[in-house]
């Protein structure tokens, strides 16, 4: 009986082993082996052409938006009027339209300032040129005096020159005062033109100057 029981137990174990082996052989393997798992991870994911175009378009659009945002930030940092905000109500974010308008206004202001400075530079250049001409003339006068120190003794004094100039101006003022009305701008304009045509003719001025010179000469001698 003991031998029979031992044989029966061994037969049951062998039958169970065969059943398990046949089941494993017939059913598909759900869990991959080490080699299969390694091959699965090594195979890369193949992105479709449509996905690649979509991803490239998204990246390009993001770069464009970043560049625009950076441009507006740079404008707000450069344009002084964009930084002038009412801090009593807290910092305010300027819209893109306001930033562009303030930038345009600032550029127009810079153009006006540039034009104004160019006009000032042109005026200063003319003044410098006139001063250079005057400098050259005075240098020639000084050189002439240095070369001929006795030449200046026979020249007319400044007092005599002033008396001649005063006599001419007094004569012109008398005729001006008698002929020109200053009650209104219209009368002034009309009278001035008439006075110039009548009292400032070359022959009239010549007679005035000769008369003043004779008068000054008589006073000196």
N, CA, C and O of each residue as an XYZ file, in Angstrom:
884
protein
N       0.838     -1.222      0.000
C       0.000      0.000      0.000
C       0.856      1.248      0.000
O       0.537      2.221     -0.683
N       1.954      1.230      0.769
C       2.826      2.419      0.808
C       3.434      2.687     -0.548
O       3.519      3.842     -0.966
N       3.861      1.647     -1.246
C       4.446      1.819     -2.564
C       3.414      2.328     -3.539
O       3.732      3.151     -4.397
N       2.160      1.852     -3.427
C       1.097      2.300     -4.313
C       0.803      3.772     -4.113
O       0.593      4.500     -5.083
N       0.787      4.212     -2.884
C       0.519      5.615     -2.569
C       1.629      6.517     -3.085
O       1.378      7.619     -3.573
N       2.888      6.022     -2.968
C       4.035      6.822     -3.441
C       3.973      6.963     -4.939
O       4.236      8.050     -5.453
N       3.628      5.886     -5.684
C       3.547      5.960     -7.141
C       2.419      6.874     -7.588
O       2.541      7.611     -8.567
N       1.307      6.809     -6.841
C       0.165      7.665     -7.187
C       0.518      9.150     -7.004
O       0.136     10.000     -7.808
N       1.259      9.433     -5.921
C       1.656     10.836     -5.660
C       2.584     11.343     -6.729
O       2.431     12.479     -7.179
N       3.567     10.527     -7.163
C       4.492     10.919     -8.214
C       3.763     11.126     -9.523
O       4.064     12.063    -10.263
N       2.794     10.249     -9.821
C       2.036     10.391    -11.058
C       1.222     11.673    -11.082
O       1.083     12.308    -12.127
N       0.692     12.047     -9.945
C      -0.084     13.300     -9.878
C       0.795     14.508    -10.111
O       0.393     15.460    -10.781
N       2.015     14.470     -9.551
C       2.945     15.594     -9.715
C       3.350     15.732    -11.164
O       3.399     16.844    -11.690
N       3.651     14.590    -11.836
C       4.068     14.622    -13.237
C       2.940     15.125    -14.106
O       3.167     15.879    -15.053
N       1.674     14.696    -13.777
C       0.527     15.136    -14.566
C       0.321     16.628    -14.459
O       0.021     17.299    -15.446
N       0.487     17.153    -13.230
C       0.335     18.598    -13.029
C       1.424     19.377    -13.765
O       1.167     20.444    -14.322
N       2.641     18.834    -13.762
C       3.744     19.501    -14.457
C       3.496     19.528    -15.952
O       3.742     20.542    -16.604
N       3.006     18.416    -16.508
C       2.724     18.376    -17.937
C       1.612     19.333    -18.306
O       1.643     19.981    -19.352
N       0.614     19.409    -17.414
C      -0.504     20.321    -17.685
C      -0.046     21.771    -17.700
O      -0.453     22.558    -18.555
N       0.805     22.111    -16.743
C       1.325     23.490    -16.689
C       2.177     23.786    -17.894
O       2.088     24.880    -18.451
N       3.021     22.827    -18.327
C       3.872     23.036    -19.477
C       3.092     23.209    -20.747
O       3.420     24.056    -21.578
N       2.028     22.387    -20.908
C       1.228     22.505    -22.123
C       0.472     23.823    -22.152
O       0.309     24.420    -23.216
N       0.010     24.281    -21.002
C      -0.715     25.548    -20.935
C       0.203     26.726    -21.276
O      -0.185     27.664    -21.972
N       1.432     26.642    -20.762
C       2.403     27.718    -21.040
C       2.770     27.731    -22.505
O       2.963     28.795    -23.094
N       2.870     26.536    -23.105
C       3.249     26.466    -24.507
C       2.147     26.924    -25.414
O       2.413     27.532    -26.451
N       0.886     26.643    -25.046
C      -0.225     26.990    -25.916
C      -0.660     28.443    -25.772
O      -1.088     29.042    -26.759
N      -0.569     29.027    -24.589
C      -1.022     30.413    -24.365
C       0.067     31.407    -24.750
O       1.252     31.105    -24.610
N      -0.329     32.632    -25.250
C       0.693     33.643    -25.627
C       1.355     34.222    -24.403
O       0.773     34.255    -23.319
N       2.593     34.682    -24.587
C       3.347     35.269    -23.486
C       2.955     36.730    -23.331
O       3.111     37.524    -24.259
N       2.451     37.077    -22.173
C       2.028     38.461    -21.909
C       3.167     39.294    -21.381
O       3.231     40.492    -21.655
N       4.059     38.699    -20.639
C       5.171     39.442    -20.040
C       6.396     39.238    -20.901
O       6.832     38.099    -21.068
N       6.971     40.292    -21.454
C       8.141     40.111    -22.328
C       9.355     39.731    -21.522
O       9.459     40.030    -20.332
N      10.265     39.069    -22.191
C      11.519     38.690    -21.558
C      12.445     39.877    -21.544
O      12.101     40.949    -22.041
N      13.624     39.693    -20.974
C      14.610     40.771    -20.900
C      15.019     41.231    -22.292
O      15.170     42.426    -22.544
N      15.200     40.250    -23.210
C      15.605     40.617    -24.567
C      14.500     41.377    -25.281
O      14.748     42.363    -25.974
N      13.240     40.884    -25.093
C      12.127     41.543    -25.756
C      11.917     42.953    -25.224
O      11.631     43.871    -25.994
N      12.058     43.135    -23.899
C      11.882     44.457    -23.307
C      12.965     45.416    -23.782
O      12.695     46.598    -23.995
N      14.182     44.919    -23.949
C      15.271     45.749    -24.436
C      15.015     46.182    -25.870
O      15.274     47.334    -26.218
N      14.516     45.288    -26.703
C      14.224     45.654    -28.083
C      13.091     46.657    -28.169
O      13.087     47.519    -29.048
N      12.130     46.553    -27.263
C      10.977     47.467    -27.290
C      11.398     48.899    -26.990
O      10.925     49.818    -27.659
N      12.260     49.120    -26.021
C      12.699     50.467    -25.654
C      13.688     51.043    -26.650
O      13.794     52.266    -26.742
N      14.390     50.261    -27.373
C      15.369     50.766    -28.323
C      14.715     51.290    -29.599
O      15.330     52.082    -30.313
N      13.513     50.881    -29.900
C      12.850     51.328    -31.127
C      12.303     52.741    -30.930
O      11.416     52.901    -30.092
N      12.768     53.796    -31.649
C      12.322     55.178    -31.444
C      10.921     55.392    -31.995
O      10.429     54.673    -32.865
N      10.292     56.466    -31.411
C       8.955     56.835    -31.881
C       9.086     57.641    -33.166
O       9.792     58.649    -33.197
N       8.430     57.218    -34.196
C       8.502     57.873    -35.491
C       7.400     58.928    -35.593
O       6.213     58.612    -35.680
N       7.848     60.239    -35.580
C       6.894     61.341    -35.661
C       6.466     61.546    -37.109
O       7.293     61.515    -38.019
N       5.197     61.750    -37.310
C       4.681     61.921    -38.662
C       5.075     63.288    -39.207
O       5.447     64.187    -38.452
N       4.988     63.432    -40.528
C       5.340     64.702    -41.172
C       4.389     65.818    -40.741
O       4.802     66.967    -40.587
N       3.155     65.486    -40.553
C       2.167     66.484    -40.113
C       2.478     66.976    -38.710
O       2.361     68.167    -38.421
N       2.876     66.052    -37.836
C       3.247     66.449    -36.477
C       4.500     67.308    -36.483
O       4.601     68.260    -35.710
N       5.443     66.989    -37.334
C       6.662     67.793    -37.426
C       6.360     69.212    -37.883
O       6.895     70.172    -37.329
N       5.499     69.349    -38.897
C       5.123     70.692    -39.374
C       4.378     71.462    -38.296
O       4.596     72.663    -38.131
N       3.496     70.781    -37.556
C       2.757     71.447    -36.498
C       3.706     71.924    -35.394
O       3.562     73.035    -34.883
N       4.670     71.086    -35.034
C       5.615     71.469    -33.985
C       6.515     72.615    -34.441
O       6.804     73.515    -33.651
N       6.970     72.604    -35.713
C       7.813     73.687    -36.231
C       7.031     75.003    -36.300
O       7.562     76.071    -35.993
N       5.763     74.908    -36.708
C       4.924     76.123    -36.771
C       4.706     76.698    -35.374
O       4.728     77.915    -35.195
N       4.499     75.849    -34.403
C       4.304     76.316    -33.023
C       5.554     77.000    -32.488
O       5.462     78.037    -31.831
N       6.715     76.431    -32.763
C       7.967     77.039    -32.314
C       8.210     78.390    -32.994
O       8.628     79.351    -32.348
N       7.943     78.454    -34.309
C       8.136     79.716    -35.033
C       7.187     80.791    -34.521
O       7.583     81.946    -34.371
N       5.948     80.426    -34.255
C       4.971     81.384    -33.737
C       5.374     81.886    -32.351
O       5.201     83.064    -32.037
N       5.910     80.993    -31.529
C       6.351     81.396    -30.197
C       7.544     82.344    -30.278
O       7.626     83.307    -29.515
N       8.460     82.075    -31.193
C       9.604     82.977    -31.382
C       9.138     84.356    -31.852
O       9.651     85.376    -31.392
N       8.166     84.385    -32.768
C       7.647     85.664    -33.261
C       7.010     86.460    -32.135
O       7.242     87.664    -32.017
N       6.214     85.803    -31.311
C       5.564     86.501    -30.193
C       6.591     86.996    -29.172
O       6.457     88.088    -28.621
N       7.609     86.182    -28.932
C       8.664     86.609    -28.004
C       9.414     87.828    -28.540
O       9.757     88.735    -27.783
N       9.668     87.842    -29.866
C      10.367     88.984    -30.458
C       9.521     90.251    -30.379
O      10.042     91.326    -30.082
N       8.210     90.132    -30.645
C       7.320     91.299    -30.539
C       7.261     91.804    -29.110
O       7.317     93.011    -28.874
N       7.151     90.904    -28.167
C       7.105     91.296    -26.753
C       8.386     91.997    -26.338
O       8.349     93.000    -25.625
N       9.521     91.470    -26.784
C      10.799     92.105    -26.465
C      10.893     93.492    -27.095
O      11.424     94.421    -26.488
N      10.368     93.627    -28.335
C      10.391     94.928    -28.998
C       9.579     95.967    -28.237
O      10.034     97.099    -28.072
N       8.404     95.610    -27.776
C       7.580     96.543    -27.007
C       8.232     96.879    -25.668
O       8.163     98.022    -25.216
N       8.857     95.907    -25.041
C       9.561     96.180    -23.782
C      10.731     97.136    -24.003
O      10.976     98.018    -23.179
N      11.454     96.967    -25.110
C      12.566     97.872    -25.415
C      12.061     99.283    -25.692
O      12.688    100.256    -25.272
N      10.922     99.409    -26.404
C      10.350    100.732    -26.661
C       9.963    101.431    -25.360
O      10.228    102.621    -25.191
N       9.344    100.702    -24.450
C       8.959    101.302    -23.178
C      10.177    101.722    -22.370
O      10.109    102.682    -21.602
N      11.292    101.011    -22.533
C      12.506    101.375    -21.801
C      13.217    102.565    -22.432
O      13.889    103.323    -21.733
N      13.077    102.742    -23.764
C      13.785    103.807    -24.471
C      12.993    105.102    -24.466
O      13.557    106.167    -24.214
N      11.693    105.034    -24.741
C      10.865    106.243    -24.863
C      10.582    106.797    -23.463
O       9.977    106.104    -22.644
N      11.005    108.029    -23.174
C      10.814    108.576    -21.819
C       9.348    108.705    -21.428
O       9.001    108.482    -20.268
N       8.479    109.062    -22.375
C       7.071    109.276    -22.027
C       6.365    107.987    -21.633
O       5.332    108.027    -20.965
N       6.909    106.849    -22.035
C       6.302    105.573    -21.633
C       6.567    105.251    -20.168
O       5.857    104.446    -19.566
N       7.592    105.882    -19.596
C       7.922    105.626    -18.198
C       7.200    106.569    -17.251
O       7.189    106.340    -16.042
N       6.591    107.636    -17.787
C       5.890    108.593    -16.943
C       4.493    108.069    -16.650
O       3.600    108.153    -17.493
N       4.311    107.531    -15.455
C       3.032    106.983    -15.049
C       2.592    107.631    -13.744
O       3.393    108.210    -13.010
N       1.308    107.516    -13.481
C       0.745    108.064    -12.251
C       0.905    107.016    -11.157
O       0.112    106.078    -11.068
N       1.930    107.176    -10.325
C       2.212    106.191     -9.296
C       1.244    106.291     -8.122
O       1.236    105.419     -7.253
N       0.427    107.345     -8.086
C      -0.545    107.460     -7.005
C      -1.615    106.391     -7.099
O      -2.206    106.007     -6.090
N      -1.870    105.901     -8.330
C      -2.869    104.851     -8.514
C      -2.198    103.513     -8.836
O      -2.851    102.560     -9.261
N      -0.882    103.466     -8.623
C      -0.163    102.232     -8.837
C       0.354    102.103    -10.256
O      -0.097    102.818    -11.151
N       1.303    101.194    -10.470
C       1.856    101.013    -11.822
C       0.801    100.481    -12.781
O       0.007     99.607    -12.435
N       0.809    101.022    -13.982
C      -0.148    100.635    -14.998
C       0.583    100.035    -16.195
O       1.644    100.511    -16.597
N       0.000     98.993    -16.748
C       0.573     98.371    -17.932
C       0.021     99.062    -19.167
O      -1.192     99.105    -19.372
N       0.912     99.602    -19.989
C       0.490    100.315    -21.183
C       0.128     99.320    -22.287
O       0.785     98.293    -22.458
N      -0.907     99.642    -23.012
C      -1.285     98.800    -24.144
C      -0.316     99.019    -25.293
O       0.438     99.992    -25.314
N      -0.348     98.103    -26.244
C       0.545     98.203    -27.395
C       0.228     99.448    -28.226
O       1.137    100.091    -28.752
N      -1.049     99.785    -28.346
C      -1.430    100.971    -29.123
C      -0.876    102.240    -28.488
O      -0.408    103.128    -29.200
N      -0.921    102.340    -27.156
C      -0.399    103.528    -26.463
C       1.116    103.595    -26.606
O       1.677    104.674    -26.802
N       1.778    102.448    -26.509
C       3.246    102.424    -26.659
C       3.640    102.897    -28.051
O       4.580    103.680    -28.192
N       2.934    102.433    -29.087
C       3.251    102.857    -30.451
C       2.989    104.345    -30.640
O       3.793    105.032    -31.271
N       1.874    104.864    -30.105
C       1.560    106.280    -30.267
C       2.580    107.155    -29.550
O       3.013    108.175    -30.087
N       2.963    106.762    -28.341
C       3.972    107.528    -27.608
C       5.321    107.472    -28.322
O       6.074    108.446    -28.301
N       5.623    106.359    -28.940
C       6.874    106.237    -29.701
C       6.860    107.160    -30.914
O       7.858    107.820    -31.205
N       5.729    107.210    -31.623
C       5.608    108.095    -32.782
C       5.751    109.554    -32.359
O       6.452    110.326    -33.012
N       5.086    109.933    -31.263
C       5.180    111.313    -30.775
C       6.621    111.660    -30.394
O       7.091    112.764    -30.664
N       7.304    110.727    -29.775
C       8.686    110.982    -29.352
C       9.614    111.114    -30.561
O      10.517    111.951    -30.555
N       9.406    110.304    -31.589
C      10.227    110.401    -32.801
C       9.993    111.737    -33.500
O      10.943    112.361    -33.973
N       8.739    112.182    -33.571
C       8.437    113.486    -34.167
C       9.084    114.609    -33.363
O       9.586    115.575    -33.939
N       9.077    114.491    -32.051
C       9.747    115.489    -31.207
C      11.241    115.517    -31.469
O      11.841    116.590    -31.527
N      11.849    114.347    -31.628
C      13.286    114.294    -31.918
C      13.610    114.907    -33.271
O      14.643    115.559    -33.422
N      12.734    114.706    -34.265
C      12.952    115.307    -35.588
C      12.917    116.834    -35.486
O      13.740    117.514    -36.099
N      11.973    117.371    -34.719
C      11.887    118.829    -34.563
C      13.126    119.363    -33.844
O      13.676    120.396    -34.226
N      13.556    118.661    -32.813
C      14.756    119.089    -32.095
C      15.988    119.029    -32.986
O      16.850    119.905    -32.924
N      16.067    118.000    -33.809
C      17.206    117.884    -34.724
C      17.226    119.036    -35.711
O      18.278    119.620    -35.968
N      16.050    119.371    -36.273
C      15.972    120.478    -37.219
C      16.347    121.789    -36.546
O      17.046    122.615    -37.134
N      15.886    121.984    -35.320
C      16.206    123.202    -34.586
C      17.703    123.300    -34.320
O      18.293    124.370    -34.468
N      18.311    122.201    -33.934
C      19.748    122.199    -33.676
C      20.544    122.428    -34.957
O      21.575    123.101    -34.939
N      20.066    121.865    -36.075
C      20.752    122.097    -37.348
C      20.707    123.576    -37.727
O      21.693    124.114    -38.229
N      19.573    124.236    -37.492
C      19.474    125.663    -37.778
C      20.411    126.466    -36.874
O      21.052    127.417    -37.323
N      20.484    126.080    -35.606
C      21.397    126.764    -34.691
C      22.848    126.566    -35.102
O      23.654    127.493    -35.030
N      23.176    125.350    -35.533
C      24.546    125.086    -35.986
C      24.871    125.915    -37.220
O      25.972    126.452    -37.341
N      23.901    126.020    -38.145
C      24.119    126.828    -39.344
C      24.347    128.300    -38.990
O      25.219    128.952    -39.565
N      23.563    128.818    -38.045
C      23.746    130.215    -37.611
C      25.105    130.415    -36.958
O      25.783    131.411    -37.209
N      25.499    129.465    -36.120
C      26.795    129.582    -35.453
C      27.947    129.502    -36.464
O      28.962    130.179    -36.301
N      27.794    128.690    -37.488
C      28.833    128.614    -38.518
C      28.975    129.949    -39.255
O      30.086    130.385    -39.557
N      27.833    130.593    -39.541
C      27.893    131.904    -40.187
C      28.566    132.923    -39.272
O      29.361    133.746    -39.727
N      28.243    132.863    -37.982
C      28.887    133.787    -37.039
C      30.386    133.550    -36.969
O      31.173    134.495    -36.919
N      30.775    132.280    -36.966
C      32.208    131.958    -36.925
C      32.904    132.465    -38.180
O      34.008    133.005    -38.110
N      32.252    132.288    -39.333
C      32.838    132.771    -40.579
C      32.992    134.285    -40.568
O      34.016    134.809    -41.007
N      31.969    135.001    -40.061
C      32.059    136.463    -39.983
C      33.171    136.895    -39.034
O      33.903    137.843    -39.319
N      33.295    136.201    -37.909
C      34.361    136.541    -36.964
C      35.742    136.282    -37.558
O      36.680    137.043    -37.318
N      35.861    135.214    -38.328
C      37.143    134.938    -38.978
C      37.500    136.050    -39.966
O      38.651    136.480    -40.036
N      36.493    136.516    -40.738
C      36.744    137.605    -41.688
C      37.163    138.875    -40.954
O      38.099    139.562    -41.363
N      36.455    139.179    -39.858
C      36.812    140.356    -39.066
C      38.210    140.216    -38.475
O      38.962    141.188    -38.418
N      38.553    139.025    -38.043
C      39.883    138.788    -37.476
C      40.969    139.039    -38.516
O      41.983    139.681    -38.243
N      40.723    138.506    -39.734
C      41.710    138.718    -40.798
C      41.870    140.206    -41.109
O      42.990    140.682    -41.293
N      40.739    140.954    -41.168
C      40.810    142.388    -41.464
C      41.557    143.149    -40.379
O      42.387    144.010    -40.671
N      41.258    142.828    -39.132
C      41.958    143.519    -38.039
C      43.430    143.154    -37.995
O      44.269    143.988    -37.656
N      43.746    141.920    -38.334
C      45.166    141.543    -38.381
C      45.893    142.332    -39.465
O      47.041    142.734    -39.277
N      45.233    142.553    -40.591
C      45.847    143.351    -41.648
C      46.020    144.797    -41.212
O      47.039    145.418    -41.518
N      45.022    145.350    -40.489
C      45.151    146.723    -40.004
C      46.297    146.847    -39.013
O      47.083    147.793    -39.074
N      46.389    145.885    -38.097
C      47.480    145.919    -37.113
C      48.824    145.789    -37.796
O      49.778    146.474    -37.428
N      48.907    144.921    -38.783
C      50.166    144.757    -39.507
C      50.541    146.037    -40.251
O      51.709    146.424    -40.295
N      49.538    146.684    -40.832
C      49.817    147.942    -41.537
C      50.326    149.002    -40.569
O      51.252    149.737    -40.911
N      49.758    149.106    -39.382
C      50.238    150.065    -38.380
C      51.650    149.727    -37.914
O      52.467    150.612    -37.664
N      51.915    148.436    -37.804
C      53.257    148.046    -37.367
C      54.300    148.357    -38.435
O      55.426    148.739    -38.118
N      53.917    148.192    -39.713
C      54.860    148.489    -40.782
C      55.075    149.992    -40.952
O      56.180    150.424    -41.281
N      54.030    150.792    -40.729
C      54.124    152.255    -40.853
C      53.624    152.903    -39.558
O      52.472    153.330    -39.490
N      54.458    152.979    -38.554
C      54.007    153.527    -37.264
C      53.610    154.993    -37.324
O      52.810    155.423    -36.493
N      54.132    155.799    -38.275
C      53.820    157.233    -38.358
C      52.570    157.521    -39.186
O      52.148    158.672    -39.298
N      51.973    156.464    -39.773
C      50.832    156.690    -40.655
C      49.591    157.084    -39.874
O      48.749    157.821    -40.388
N      49.464    156.622    -38.677
C      48.263    156.893    -37.909
C      48.185    158.287    -37.337
O      47.145    158.652    -36.789
N      49.229    159.084    -37.435
C      49.209    160.420    -36.845
C      48.275    161.350    -37.608
O      47.678    162.245    -37.011
N      48.138    161.156    -38.911
C      47.312    162.052    -39.719
C      45.875    161.565    -39.871
O      45.100    162.179    -40.603
N      45.498    160.470    -39.194
C      44.158    159.949    -39.316
C      43.180    160.751    -38.463
O      43.564    161.416    -37.501
N      41.888    160.669    -38.848
C      40.841    161.386    -38.129
C      40.577    160.681    -36.805
O      40.544    159.452    -36.739
N      40.391    161.462    -35.762
C      40.154    160.888    -34.445
C      38.741    160.312    -34.348
O      37.874    160.618    -35.167
N      38.525    159.479    -33.337
C      37.208    158.879    -33.121
C      36.172    159.939    -32.757
O      34.995    159.785    -33.083
N      36.585    160.992    -32.097
C      35.636    162.042    -31.726
C      35.093    162.753    -32.958
O      33.903    163.061    -33.028
N      35.959    163.013    -33.922
C      35.522    163.666    -35.150
C      34.582    162.743    -35.922
O      33.569    163.194    -36.456
N      34.907    161.485    -35.980
C      34.040    160.526    -36.662
C      32.661    160.494    -36.004
O      31.642    160.445    -36.693
N      32.632    160.523    -34.692
C      31.343    160.497    -33.996
C      30.542    161.765    -34.285
O      29.323    161.711    -34.448
N      31.228    162.903    -34.346
C      30.520    164.151    -34.643
C      29.911    164.126    -36.048
O      28.800    164.616    -36.256
N      30.634    163.560    -37.000
C      30.106    163.444    -38.360
C      28.882    162.528    -38.380
O      27.860    162.859    -38.982
N      28.993    161.382    -37.720
C      27.879    160.426    -37.670
C      26.674    161.049    -36.964
O      25.534    160.872    -37.395
N      26.934    161.780    -35.875
C      25.838    162.408    -35.148
C      25.138    163.464    -35.994
O      23.912    163.575    -35.961
N      25.903    164.229    -36.742
C      25.300    165.248    -37.600
C      24.412    164.633    -38.669
O      23.319    165.135    -38.931
N      24.862    163.566    -39.280
C      24.062    162.907    -40.322
C      22.782    162.346    -39.724
O      21.707    162.537    -40.291
N      22.875    161.651    -38.578
C      21.702    161.054    -37.948
C      20.723    162.124    -37.465
O      19.511    161.941    -37.575
N      21.227    163.227    -36.936
C      20.322    164.303    -36.507
C      19.533    164.870    -37.682
O      18.340    165.149    -37.558
N      20.205    165.040    -38.826
C      19.517    165.565    -39.993
C      18.434    164.601    -40.488
O      17.339    165.027    -40.855
N      18.747    163.301    -40.497
C      17.762    162.308    -40.930
C      16.615    162.193    -39.931
O      15.462    162.011    -40.324
N      16.927    162.298    -38.649
C      15.859    162.184    -37.645
C      14.896    163.360    -37.723
O      13.691    163.190    -37.541
N      15.413    164.535    -37.990
C      14.533    165.695    -38.099
C      13.530    165.527    -39.239
O      12.341    165.797    -39.072
N      14.020    165.078    -40.401
C      13.098    164.854    -41.517
C      12.154    163.692    -41.223
O      10.986    163.733    -41.609
N      12.651    162.648    -40.539
C      11.812    161.494    -40.179
C      10.718    161.905    -39.206
O       9.559    161.525    -39.369
N      11.086    162.679    -38.197
C      10.114    163.101    -37.187
C       9.039    164.007    -37.783
O       7.891    163.998    -37.340
N       9.420    164.779    -38.781
C       8.459    165.693    -39.388
C       7.560    165.012    -40.416
O       6.491    165.536    -40.732
N       7.961    163.866    -40.941
C       7.223    163.245    -42.039
C       6.472    161.974    -41.642
O       5.482    161.621    -42.282
N       6.924    161.289    -40.603
C       6.388    159.968    -40.274
C       5.486    160.057    -39.051
O       5.845    160.651    -38.035
N       4.301    159.450    -39.172
C       3.352    159.363    -38.062
C       3.409    157.969    -37.454
O       3.470    156.975    -38.178
N       3.390    157.894    -36.126
C       3.487    156.605    -35.435
C       2.214    156.305    -34.640
O       2.251    155.527    -33.687
N       1.109    156.904    -35.018
C      -0.142    156.660    -34.293
C      -0.674    155.246    -34.518
O      -1.338    154.688    -33.645
N      -0.390    154.672    -35.669
C      -0.821    153.305    -35.953
C       0.200    152.645    -36.863
O       1.006    153.310    -37.514
N       0.145    151.343    -36.890
C       1.107    150.622    -37.721
C       0.872    150.885    -39.202
O       1.819    150.950    -39.986
N      -0.395    151.035    -39.584
C      -0.706    151.301    -40.987
C      -0.144    152.651    -41.428
O       0.436    152.752    -42.509
N      -0.310    153.688    -40.607
C       0.232    155.005    -40.941
C       1.754    154.988    -40.920
O       2.399    155.613    -41.761
N       2.318    154.278    -39.966
C       3.779    154.178    -39.894
C       4.350    153.567    -41.161
O       5.313    154.084    -41.727
N       3.747    152.446    -41.613
C       4.237    151.779    -42.826
C       4.141    152.700    -44.038
O       5.080    152.801    -44.827
N       3.009    153.365    -44.178
C       2.832    154.246    -45.339
C       3.783    155.429    -45.299
O       4.346    155.810    -46.326
N       3.971    156.023    -44.103
C       4.835    157.204    -43.988
C       6.308    156.854    -44.164
O       7.075    157.636    -44.726
N       6.693    155.690    -43.689
C       8.101    155.293    -43.797
C       8.506    155.166    -45.258
O       9.563    155.653    -45.659
N       7.663    154.509    -46.056
C       7.992    154.360    -47.475
C       8.073    155.728    -48.171
O       8.945    155.955    -49.010
N       7.168    156.616    -47.816
C       7.210    157.951    -48.420
C       8.456    158.705    -47.992
O       9.079    159.385    -48.807
N       8.827    158.594    -46.720
C      10.027    159.293    -46.210
C      11.294    158.757    -46.880
O      12.186    159.532    -47.227
N      11.379    157.433    -47.063
C      12.561    156.842    -47.704
C      12.693    157.333    -49.139
O      13.781    157.688    -49.591
N      11.559    157.347    -49.854
C      11.602    157.776    -51.255
C      11.958    159.256    -51.394
O      12.535    159.656    -52.405
N      11.625    160.069    -50.402
C      11.840    161.516    -50.514
C      13.138    161.986    -49.883
O      13.821    162.837    -50.454
N      13.497    161.454    -48.717
C      14.635    161.979    -47.957
C      15.860    161.064    -47.957
O      16.906    161.446    -47.433
N      15.754    159.885    -48.525
C      16.893    158.956    -48.506
C      17.397    158.658    -49.917
O      17.985    157.606    -50.165
N      17.167    159.571    -50.815
C      17.726    159.412    -52.157
C      19.234    159.611    -52.101
O      19.722    160.343    -51.240
N      19.972    158.984    -52.986
C      21.431    159.141    -52.966
C      21.873    160.602    -53.030
O      22.786    160.998    -52.304
N      21.244    161.410    -53.885
C      21.642    162.810    -53.995
C      21.335    163.573    -52.712
O      22.125    164.412    -52.280
N      20.189    163.282    -52.105
C      19.818    163.950    -50.847
C      20.800    163.589    -49.743
O      21.258    164.461    -49.005
N      21.127    162.290    -49.628
C      22.079    161.860    -48.596
C      23.456    162.467    -48.844
O      24.165    162.815    -47.900
N      23.826    162.590    -50.104
C      25.126    163.198    -50.437
C      25.174    164.649    -49.973
O      26.180    165.097    -49.422
N      24.096    165.374    -50.194
C      24.060    166.774    -49.763
C      24.113    166.882    -48.241
O      24.755    167.782    -47.698
N      23.444    165.970    -47.564
C      23.457    165.986    -46.093
C      24.864    165.739    -45.575
O      25.335    166.441    -44.680
N      25.534    164.742    -46.136
C      26.885    164.407    -45.665
C      27.847    165.555    -45.943
O      28.670    165.877    -45.086
N      27.768    166.181    -47.114
C      28.670    167.310    -47.425
C      28.423    168.462    -46.468
O      29.367    169.101    -46.002
N      27.155    168.732    -46.173
C      26.858    169.815    -45.242
C      27.404    169.534    -43.862
O      27.934    170.441    -43.219
N      27.292    168.306    -43.385
C      27.817    167.948    -42.056
C      29.329    168.044    -42.044
O      29.902    168.514    -41.061
N      29.998    167.610    -43.112
C      31.460    167.681    -43.156
C      31.944    169.135    -43.135
O      32.923    169.449    -42.458
N      31.276    170.011    -43.859
C      31.659    171.431    -43.832
C      31.478    172.022    -42.428
O      32.292    172.823    -41.968
N      30.411    171.616    -41.771
C      30.160    172.116    -40.423
C      31.218    171.650    -39.444
O      31.695    172.433    -38.622
N      31.588    170.379    -39.527
C      32.612    169.845    -38.623
C      33.962    170.456    -38.935
O      34.741    170.725    -38.021
N      34.255    170.680    -40.199
C      35.534    171.283    -40.604
C      35.667    172.701    -40.069
O      36.733    173.120    -39.618
N      34.558    173.427    -40.131
C      34.585    174.796    -39.604
C      34.805    174.811    -38.095
O      35.424    175.733    -37.563
N      34.307    173.811    -37.423
C      34.502    173.752    -35.963
C      35.943    173.400    -35.603
O      36.455    173.847    -34.576
N      36.588    172.612    -36.433
C      37.977    172.199    -36.142
C      38.968    173.298    -36.469
O      39.948    173.490    -35.749
N      38.722    174.015    -37.542
C      39.703    175.038    -37.987
C      39.133    176.420    -37.808
O      39.798    177.407    -38.121
